[in-house]
């Protein structure tokens, strides 16, 4: 990028501040202070702002013509030229977050406004305002999220949602090299990216002690109480679905699924009844990517699992107020509903405790090793629903996806984990979001699927295995060609491949199901349900 012209820099900073005022991030009578503090952030002492603008004249500002990313790129470029920011992706991001952080209300002000709105207008008004603030401040990366590739695929389990995640920035090779040379034996602060101490943290590069850590100056966290403890509510910067939020414990402690966790989940939906909330499982293989910090994920989205048909109704004698159901879903999911929170809570605990101790070797389920290592846990999801199952009613709904992380010689990464034949599409853990039917697939698939498409369109089936980009997909692609080769055109080829990827995701979820949809699996499921 070329050297920033002084007039361009002045106009860009002024436009950014006008944007902040318009969106309620900054006060209009703080023009001069805001301008000067931005200059300080980027290591500049000029140029001078327009006098009329300093006095509050923003009449020429047109929000429709303003691009937040472009404005920050211009301002950050000046900081690079001034030697304030490293000329790397994370170095630039640290300055951008710092600039936006100073143009936002302080955390205490944000928390106070959230509390005021919740008390006067309800929880939805409060979350609507807070989510908009996080988007307008650039913490929720709307432009990056928009780059994700999304589609739905019709399967026997309903319409599955597929996303190729392109929103998270790739690592800069210079930062990878710096990380390799870094000395990271000292204290790591914050302990992880979910700690509440991230709020306002300046971030650090890969060469710093403790390793790379993203900037969080424009992060704001709402204090909430769950299970009698302080937790924090924030939004995910790279959201996978609408209003993707995170609730995290104020303590850096491991994930755990137990009575305390269920209490917190129920407290959350009582606090924010329009959101679902769920937890990754608390064991490796079947858990999420961050097991070291107790946290949940939620938001304003209805997932395919929540629309799954019921294949069996059941009841539990000890909990007559709770209605149980087995869902027609590739994973093994029990749904419990009740208007009585305490009854539902005790029933869910009963199911979890029963499952933790349940072994059925006829279908490969082993609860514990001889040394006591446990293998069974659940992925729980909670929401409020009305009598028809629509979100936001007075009743409680708990989904319990039964998980088992046992391994075998045939499946060393997990018996109930994506099997090797599908690793070309999905090899990572099946966590909370994917349990519910939303695939988060790696960005490598974009060039790889394009390579597969070209080979199929030209009929170069032999070349699939020799092309580095398509080699891992060769057997799968050849099978697609045999079935659908006559359908393929330049216009529809990628769409057909997307359909086939969605079908693979369905099979991946089937792999994760502990009770398969065959005779043996249905019988095993019935034995467990009857034991409840």
ZIFENRA-V775550 format. One record per backbone hydrogen bond with DSSP energy under -1.0 kcal/mol. NH is the residue of the N-H (numbers start at 1). CO is the residue of the C=O. If there is no record, write none. Layout:
nh=NH co=CO
nh=NH co=CO
This chain:
nh=9 co=5
nh=10 co=6
nh=11 co=7
nh=12 co=8
nh=13 co=9
nh=14 co=10
nh=15 co=11
nh=16 co=12
nh=17 co=13
nh=18 co=14
nh=19 co=15
nh=20 co=16
nh=21 co=17
nh=22 co=18
nh=23 co=19
nh=24 co=21
nh=25 co=20
nh=26 co=20
nh=30 co=27
nh=34 co=30
nh=35 co=31
nh=36 co=32
nh=37 co=33
nh=38 co=34
nh=39 co=35
nh=40 co=36
nh=41 co=37
nh=42 co=38
nh=43 co=40
nh=44 co=39
nh=54 co=50
nh=55 co=51
nh=56 co=53
nh=57 co=52
nh=58 co=56
nh=61 co=58
nh=65 co=62
nh=66 co=63
nh=71 co=67
nh=72 co=68
nh=73 co=69
nh=74 co=70
nh=75 co=71
nh=76 co=72
nh=77 co=73
nh=78 co=74
nh=79 co=75
nh=80 co=76
nh=81 co=77
nh=82 co=78
nh=83 co=80
nh=84 co=79
nh=85 co=79
nh=88 co=86
nh=92 co=88
nh=93 co=89
nh=94 co=90
nh=95 co=91
nh=96 co=92
nh=97 co=93
nh=98 co=94
nh=99 co=95
nh=100 co=96
nh=101 co=97
nh=102 co=98
nh=110 co=106
nh=111 co=107
nh=112 co=108
nh=113 co=109
nh=114 co=110
nh=115 co=111
nh=116 co=112
nh=117 co=113
nh=118 co=114
nh=119 co=115
nh=120 co=116
nh=121 co=117
nh=126 co=122
nh=127 co=123
nh=128 co=124
nh=129 co=125
nh=130 co=126
nh=131 co=127
nh=132 co=128
nh=133 co=129
nh=134 co=130
nh=135 co=131
nh=136 co=132
nh=137 co=133
nh=138 co=135
nh=139 co=134
nh=140 co=134
nh=141 co=237
nh=142 co=140
nh=145 co=141
nh=146 co=142
nh=147 co=144
nh=148 co=145
nh=149 co=164
nh=151 co=162
nh=153 co=160
nh=155 co=158
nh=158 co=155
nh=160 co=153
nh=161 co=437
nh=162 co=151
nh=163 co=439
nh=164 co=149
nh=165 co=441
nh=176 co=172
nh=177 co=173
nh=178 co=174
nh=179 co=175
nh=180 co=176
nh=181 co=177
nh=195 co=192
nh=198 co=195
nh=199 co=196
nh=200 co=216
nh=201 co=198
nh=204 co=213
nh=208 co=205
nh=211 co=208
nh=213 co=204
nh=216 co=201
nh=219 co=216
nh=222 co=233
nh=224 co=231
nh=226 co=229
nh=229 co=226
nh=231 co=224
nh=232 co=248
nh=233 co=222
nh=234 co=246
nh=236 co=244
nh=244 co=241
nh=245 co=298
nh=246 co=234
nh=247 co=296
nh=248 co=232
nh=249 co=294
nh=250 co=230
nh=253 co=251
nh=255 co=291
nh=262 co=258
nh=263 co=259
nh=264 co=260
nh=265 co=261
nh=266 co=262
nh=267 co=263
nh=268 co=264
nh=269 co=265
nh=270 co=266
nh=271 co=267
nh=272 co=268
nh=275 co=272
nh=276 co=299
nh=277 co=382
nh=278 co=297
nh=279 co=380
nh=286 co=284
nh=287 co=283
nh=294 co=253
nh=296 co=247
nh=297 co=278
nh=298 co=245
nh=299 co=276
nh=300 co=242
nh=305 co=436
nh=307 co=304
nh=308 co=305
nh=311 co=326
nh=312 co=326
nh=314 co=324
nh=319 co=316
nh=322 co=319
nh=323 co=337
nh=324 co=314
nh=325 co=335
nh=326 co=312
nh=327 co=333
nh=328 co=309
nh=329 co=327
nh=334 co=400
nh=335 co=325
nh=336 co=398
nh=337 co=323
nh=338 co=396
nh=344 co=340
nh=345 co=341
nh=346 co=342
nh=347 co=343
nh=348 co=344
nh=349 co=345
nh=350 co=346
nh=351 co=347
nh=352 co=348
nh=353 co=349
nh=354 co=350
nh=355 co=351
nh=356 co=352
nh=357 co=353
nh=358 co=355
nh=360 co=365
nh=363 co=360
nh=365 co=360
nh=369 co=373
nh=372 co=369
nh=375 co=367
nh=377 co=403
nh=379 co=401
nh=381 co=399
nh=382 co=277
nh=383 co=397
nh=385 co=395
nh=386 co=390
nh=389 co=386
nh=392 co=384
nh=395 co=385
nh=396 co=338
nh=397 co=383
nh=398 co=336
nh=399 co=381
nh=400 co=334
nh=401 co=379
nh=402 co=332
nh=403 co=377
nh=405 co=375
nh=408 co=411
nh=414 co=411
nh=415 co=406
nh=422 co=419
nh=423 co=420
nh=425 co=422
nh=426 co=422
nh=435 co=431
nh=436 co=432
nh=437 co=434
nh=438 co=433
nh=439 co=161
nh=441 co=163
nh=445 co=442
nh=446 co=443
nh=448 co=444
nh=449 co=445
nh=450 co=446
nh=451 co=447
nh=452 co=448
nh=453 co=449
nh=454 co=450
nh=455 co=451
nh=456 co=452
nh=457 co=453
nh=458 co=454
nh=460 co=455
nh=461 co=459
nh=464 co=461
nh=467 co=463
nh=471 co=467
nh=473 co=470
nh=474 co=471
nh=477 co=473
nh=478 co=474
nh=479 co=475
nh=480 co=476
nh=481 co=477
nh=482 co=478
nh=483 co=479
nh=484 co=480
nh=485 co=481
nh=487 co=484
nh=493 co=489
nh=496 co=492
nh=497 co=493
nh=498 co=494
nh=499 co=495
nh=500 co=496
nh=501 co=497
nh=502 co=498
nh=503 co=499
nh=504 co=500
nh=505 co=501
nh=506 co=502
nh=507 co=503
nh=508 co=504
nh=509 co=505
nh=510 co=506
nh=511 co=507
nh=512 co=508
nh=513 co=510
nh=522 co=518
nh=523 co=519
nh=524 co=520
nh=525 co=521
nh=526 co=522
nh=527 co=523
nh=528 co=524
nh=529 co=525
nh=530 co=526
nh=531 co=527
nh=532 co=529
